Amino acid sequence: MITETFSVTQLSRLTGKSRPTVYKYISDYESGNIAEVPKDFREVFRLISEGANRSEVYAYCEENFLATQFGNGELAEIVGLITNNKDKINLQQLKEYLVKEIKKWRKQ
């Protein structure tokens, strides 16, 4: 059972979908109505059902859901760049820079 490993709230946060939507997809998946479940969710549920570790599920969700939560604009591009280069970026330094820039922007 999927919710034995991840809560609906966790899956909602990982995928950017509402809890009712996640409940519906889980219900459809577990009752055999797999065709009713979007492909990316089927893969998440397959990973969970086959015992993938949490980091594998997080990585899949990050790669397949995170950028799409921001649409197709500049923000999505920025999120994609960060996600695809996170091993080359000092995230703490980036966070500090962004906080500083936002504070400047708010003062204007």
PyMOL commands that set and color helices and strands:
alter all, ss='L'
color gray80, all
select helices_A, chain A and resi 2-4+8-15+19-30+34-36+39-49+54-70+74-84+91-107
alter helices_A, ss='H'
color red, helices_A
deselect
rebuild
show_as cartoon
